[in-house]
Amino acid sequence: MQQLPITTFGPVEDNVRAQIERCSTEAIAAVLCADNHLGYSMPIGGAIAYPNHISPSGVGYDIGCGNKAVRTNLTVEAAFPHGQTTVRQVMNRIVDQIGFGMGRPNPTPIDHPVLDKIATTDFRPQKRMIQLAASQLGTVGSGNHYIDIFADEQDRVWIGVHFGSRGFGHKTASGFLSLAQGGQFDDKLHDGEMNAPPTLFEVSSQIGQDYISAMELAGEYAYAGRDLVVTKVLEILEAKAEEEIHNHHNFAWKETHYGTESWVVRKGCTPAFPGQRGFVGGTMGDVSVILEGVDSAHSAEALYSTVHGAGRVMSRRAAAGKSKISKGRKISLGGGLVDWPEVRKGLWDAGIVVKGGGADEAPACYKRLPEVLEQHAGTIKVLHTLRPLGVAMASSDEFDPYKD
């Protein structure tokens, strides 16, 4: 099948371009957004349209990872009457009441209709994960997942969250990748190489249909988790939601492009159809935005896709140095390029309260979001610019096995 030229935004490194080309042999179109960087098998920031295939390696391990933002009814002055001291108190409550970290259960287990769907699904491997799904629903995880508190141009308070389907989605992805390698769903999957060839299932095959169904259920679970976490933060703030923006990035959708119905896999990039809004996080020390897709020829060439974040420029190992895993914890061995205590002090001096996090999530590890968004001019418009007040993440000693 002849592939259309790959549409790119911003600079693209040779190894990233090679990845997207390798993944596009069965595609009609491919895109690299401006936050692109190397990912497992398929680049982060990539979108590929497959007419006859679905790609579990393209969707990735964190199925349905996504962003949700809510504008509250509070102003900064009303929510944080004592300024940074009140922000710190709120962030402490968020960390105390919401589970952060790999495998961490919810401090207060909750019920939700998505759990009934998991318990009654026809796909048995997911049905067997019901206890795992129930225990982690409404938790955030580790790595680059977060809960942030922002203020917009009018000093209105916003909540922003970024995470996905937790262990339920990770085990779903691992299971299908194991099946693709000729193993059983529950076999322990050996990590593939970063430049592993794409895993593709024909959409018409049984395994293709099973994967689509399982992916969509993991996506529902991810949506439910973000809804529940935002609801909890609203309770902590004693606030109400006045506006909501919510969408996935690690997912696949059936869409029509270039006159052909296709499954569009977006890994670390977000759908941005005309009028569709999205929340895009920057770094813990930089602005985030609420944006909206616009109708243009360039938007169509982008498969109506845009960035999901700023995009890494420094690897986790380079930032934090070497580490080892001991009893499920990550122990730093030093040698990193980022002085995390100094970064934390600088963020505090800038009025930003940070709970958790580490050197590998420091602002220097990422591109600047305003510069990334400039590369997508003509395909999106920024509706709100949000400045960070509080950031909550898992601590740096949490081992995160969930690849983007």
C-alpha positions in Angstrom: 0.0 0.0 0.0 1.4 3.4 -1.0 1.9 5.7 2.0 1.2 9.4 1.8 4.0 11.7 2.9 4.5 12.0 6.7 3.3 15.4 8.0 5.6 16.9 10.6 5.5 19.8 13.0 8.7 21.3 14.4 12.1 19.6 14.4 12.2 15.8 14.0 15.3 13.7 14.9 16.3 11.0 12.5 15.6 8.1 14.9 12.1 9.5 15.5 11.4 9.8 11.8 12.7 6.3 11.3 10.3 5.0 13.9 7.2 6.6 12.3 8.3 5.4 8.9 8.7 1.8 10.2 5.2 2.0 11.7 3.5 3.4 8.5 3.9 0.6 5.9 0.2 -0.3 6.2 -1.0 3.3 6.7 -2.5 5.9 4.4 -1.1 8.8 6.4 1.1 9.6 9.4 1.9 12.7 11.5 4.5 13.8 14.0 3.3 16.6 16.3 5.8 19.1 17.6 6.2 17.3 21.0 7.5 14.2 19.2 10.2 12.1 20.7 11.3 8.5 20.7 8.8 6.0 22.2 8.4 2.2 22.4 8.0 1.1 18.8 6.0 4.2 17.7 7.1 7.7 18.6 5.3 9.8 21.2 3.5 12.6 19.4 2.7 10.4 16.4 -0.6 9.7 14.7 -1.1 7.0 12.0 -4.2 6.1 10.0 -4.5 2.4 9.2 -7.4 1.4 6.9 -7.2 -2.4 7.8 -5.2 -2.7 10.9 -5.1 -1.8 14.6 -1.8 -1.4 16.5 -1.5 -2.3 20.2 2.2 -1.2 20.2 1.1 2.1 18.7 -1.6 2.7 21.3 1.0 1.6 23.9 0.9 0.3 27.4 -1.0 3.1 29.1 -4.2 2.7 27.1 -6.4 5.7 27.2 -3.9 8.0 29.0 -5.4 11.4 28.8 -5.9 14.9 30.2 -8.9 16.4 31.9 -9.2 20.0 33.0 -12.0 21.7 35.0 -12.7 25.3 35.6 -14.0 25.8 39.1 -16.4 28.4 40.4 -13.6 29.8 42.7 -11.1 32.6 42.3 -7.6 32.3 43.5 -8.3 34.7 46.4 -11.4 32.7 47.5 -9.7 29.3 47.2 -6.4 30.3 48.7 -6.9 33.2 51.1 -3.5 32.9 52.7 -1.7 32.5 49.3 1.0 29.9 49.0 0.4 28.6 52.5 -3.2 27.6 51.6 -2.0 26.1 48.3 0.4 23.9 50.3 -2.3 22.8 52.7 -4.6 21.9 49.7 -1.8 20.0 47.9 -1.1 18.1 51.2 -4.7 17.0 51.4 -4.7 15.9 47.7 -1.6 13.7 48.3 -3.1 12.3 51.5 -6.5 11.4 50.0 -5.6 10.3 46.5 -3.3 7.4 45.7 -0.1 8.2 43.8 2.5 5.6 42.7 2.9 2.4 40.8 0.3 -0.3 41.9 -1.0 2.0 44.7 -4.6 1.3 45.6 -7.2 3.9 46.3 -7.1 4.9 50.0 -11.0 4.8 49.8 -12.2 2.2 47.4 -15.1 3.3 45.3 -17.8 1.9 43.0 -18.5 2.9 39.4 -20.5 1.6 36.5 -17.3 0.9 34.6 -16.5 -1.8 37.1 -19.7 -3.6 36.2 -18.7 -3.5 32.6 -15.3 -5.1 33.5 -17.0 -7.7 35.6 -19.4 -8.8 32.8 -17.2 -8.3 29.7 -17.1 -11.2 27.3 -13.3 -11.0 27.1 -12.3 -13.2 30.0 -8.7 -11.9 30.6 -10.1 -8.5 31.4 -12.9 -10.0 33.5 -10.2 -11.6 35.7 -8.7 -8.2 36.4 -11.8 -6.9 38.2 -10.1 -6.8 41.6 -7.1 -4.9 40.3 -9.3 -2.5 38.4 -11.5 -1.9 41.5 -8.5 -1.3 43.8 -6.8 1.3 41.5 -9.8 3.2 40.2 -9.5 6.8 41.1 -5.7 6.7 41.6 -3.0 8.6 39.6 0.0 6.4 39.3 3.6 7.6 38.8 6.0 8.8 36.1 4.7 11.9 34.4 1.2 11.6 35.8 -0.1 14.5 37.9 -2.8 16.5 39.5 -2.2 20.3 39.1 -4.0 23.4 40.4 -3.9 26.4 38.0 -5.1 29.9 37.7 -6.2 31.4 34.3 -5.9 35.0 33.0 -8.9 36.1 35.2 -7.5 34.4 38.3 -10.1 31.6 38.1 -9.0 28.3 39.6 -8.6 25.3 37.4 -7.9 21.6 38.1 -5.8 19.6 35.6 -5.1 15.9 35.7 -3.0 13.5 33.5 -3.0 9.7 33.8 -4.5 6.6 32.1 -5.9 3.2 32.7 -3.4 2.2 35.4 -2.5 -1.5 35.9 -5.8 -2.6 34.2 -4.7 -1.0 30.9 -1.1 -2.0 31.2 -1.9 -5.7 31.7 -4.4 -5.5 28.8 -1.7 -4.1 26.5 0.9 -6.6 27.7 -1.5 -9.5 27.2 -2.2 -8.6 23.6 1.5 -8.0 22.8 2.2 -11.5 24.4 -0.5 -13.0 22.1 1.1 -11.3 19.1 4.4 -13.0 20.0 2.8 -16.4 20.2 2.5 -16.6 24.0 -0.5 -16.7 26.3 -2.3 -13.6 27.5 -1.0 -13.9 31.1 2.6 -14.7 30.1 5.3 -12.4 31.5 6.1 -10.2 28.6 9.8 -9.4 28.0 10.3 -5.7 27.2 10.8 -5.2 23.5 13.5 -3.0 22.1 12.7 0.7 21.7 12.8 0.3 17.9 10.8 -2.9 17.8 8.7 -3.3 14.6 5.1 -2.4 15.0 2.6 -5.0 16.2 -0.4 -4.9 13.8 -3.6 -6.9 14.0 -6.0 -7.0 11.0 -9.2 -5.3 12.1 -11.2 -8.2 10.5 -9.5 -10.9 12.6 -10.7 -12.2 15.9 -7.7 -10.9 17.8 -8.2 -7.5 16.1 -11.8 -7.3 17.2 -10.9 -8.5 20.7 -8.2 -5.9 21.0 -10.5 -3.1 19.9 -13.2 -4.1 22.4 -10.6 -4.4 25.2 -8.9 -1.1 24.3 -12.3 0.7 24.4 -13.1 -0.8 27.8 -9.7 0.3 29.1 -10.4 3.8 27.7 -13.7 3.9 29.6 -11.9 2.9 32.8 -9.3 5.7 32.2 -12.1 8.3 31.7 -13.8 7.1 34.9 -10.6 7.4 36.9 -10.0 11.0 35.8 -13.6 11.9 36.5 -13.3 10.5 40.0 -10.0 12.1 40.8 -11.3 15.5 39.6 -14.4 15.1 41.7 -12.3 14.4 44.8 -10.2 17.5 44.2 -13.3 19.5 43.8 -14.5 18.2 47.2 -11.1 19.1 48.8 -11.4 22.6 47.3 -15.1 22.8 48.3 -15.7 23.9 44.7 -18.0 23.2 41.8 -17.1 22.5 38.1 -18.3 25.2 35.7 -16.5 23.9 32.5 -14.9 20.6 31.6 -12.4 19.5 28.9 -11.6 15.8 28.7 -9.9 13.6 26.1 -7.5 10.7 25.5 -4.2 10.6 23.7 -3.0 6.9 23.8 -5.9 5.5 21.9 -7.3 4.6 18.5 -10.5 6.0 16.8 -12.3 5.0 13.6 -12.3 8.1 11.4 -12.4 9.0 7.8 -9.4 10.8 6.2 -8.5 11.3 2.6 -11.8 9.6 1.8 -10.9 6.3 3.5 -12.3 5.0 6.8 -9.3 4.1 9.0 -8.3 3.4 12.6 -6.3 6.4 13.7 -3.8 5.5 16.4 -2.6 8.6 18.4 0.3 7.9 20.7 1.0 10.9 22.9 -1.0 13.2 20.7 -4.6 14.5 21.0 -7.5 14.7 18.6 -8.2 18.3 17.7 -11.1 18.4 15.2 -12.6 21.8 14.5 -14.2 23.1 17.7 -12.9 20.2 19.8 -11.2 21.5 22.9 -8.2 20.0 24.7 -6.2 20.5 27.8 -2.4 20.4 27.2 0.0 20.5 30.1 3.3 22.2 30.0 5.9 21.5 32.8 5.5 22.0 36.6 7.2 25.4 36.1 5.5 26.6 32.9 2.1 27.4 31.5 -0.5 24.9 30.4 -3.3 25.7 27.9 -6.9 25.0 26.9 -6.9 24.9 23.2 -9.4 24.2 20.3 -8.9 22.7 16.9 -9.6 24.8 13.9 -10.6 23.9 10.3 -7.7 24.2 7.8 -6.0 22.2 5.1 -3.0 21.9 7.5 -5.3 20.5 10.2 -6.6 17.8 7.8 -3.0 16.9 6.9 -2.4 16.5 10.7 -5.3 14.0 10.8 -6.8 16.7 13.1 -4.2 15.9 15.8 -2.2 18.1 18.1 0.2 17.8 21.0 -0.6 16.3 24.4 2.2 18.0 26.3 5.5 19.8 25.8 7.6 16.8 24.8 10.8 15.6 26.4 14.3 16.8 25.5 16.2 15.1 28.2 15.9 11.4 29.1 14.9 10.4 32.6 18.3 8.7 33.2 20.2 11.8 32.0 18.2 14.0 34.3 18.1 11.8 37.5 21.3 9.7 37.0 21.6 6.0 37.4 19.3 4.1 39.7 18.5 0.6 40.8 15.2 -1.1 41.8 15.1 -2.6 45.3 12.0 -4.0 46.9 9.8 -2.2 44.4 11.5 1.2 45.1 13.8 3.2 42.8 17.0 4.1 44.5 19.1 6.9 43.0 22.8 6.2 42.4 23.5 9.8 41.5 25.2 11.3 38.4 22.1 13.2 37.0 22.2 16.5 35.2 19.4 18.0 37.3 19.8 19.4 40.8 16.4 18.5 42.1 16.6 20.3 45.5 17.6 23.5 43.7 14.8 23.1 41.2 12.3 22.7 44.0 13.5 25.8 45.7 13.3 27.8 42.5 9.7 26.6 41.9 8.7 27.6 45.5 10.3 31.0 45.0 8.2 31.3 41.8 5.1 30.6 43.9 4.6 27.0 42.8 4.0 24.3 45.5 5.3 20.9 44.4 4.5 17.7 46.2 6.4 14.6 45.0 8.1 14.6 41.6 11.8 14.4 40.9 14.7 15.4 38.7 13.3 13.5 35.7 10.2 15.7 35.8 12.0 19.0 36.2 11.2 21.8 33.7 14.6 21.4 32.0 13.6 17.9 30.8 11.0 19.3 28.5 10.5 21.7 25.6 8.7 24.9 26.3 5.0 24.5 25.6 4.5 28.0 24.0 7.3 27.2 21.5 5.8 23.8 20.7 2.3 25.3 20.2 3.8 27.9 17.7 4.7 25.0 15.5 1.0 24.1 15.2 -0.1 27.6 14.2 -3.1 27.4 11.9 -4.4 24.1 13.3 -5.3 25.2 16.8 -6.2 28.3 18.8 -5.4 28.8 22.5 -8.5 29.7 24.6 -6.9 29.9 28.0 -3.4 30.1 29.4 -3.0 28.5 32.8 -0.2 29.2 35.3 0.6 26.5 37.8 0.0 27.1 41.6 0.3 23.5 42.9 1.7 20.2 41.4 1.2 16.8 42.9 3.0 13.7 41.5 4.4 10.4 42.8 7.7 10.8 44.5 10.9 10.2 42.6 11.6 6.9 44.3 8.5 5.3 42.7 9.4 2.8 40.0 7.1 3.3 37.0 7.0 0.3 34.6 4.1 1.8 32.5 5.6 3.0 29.2 3.9 6.0 27.5 
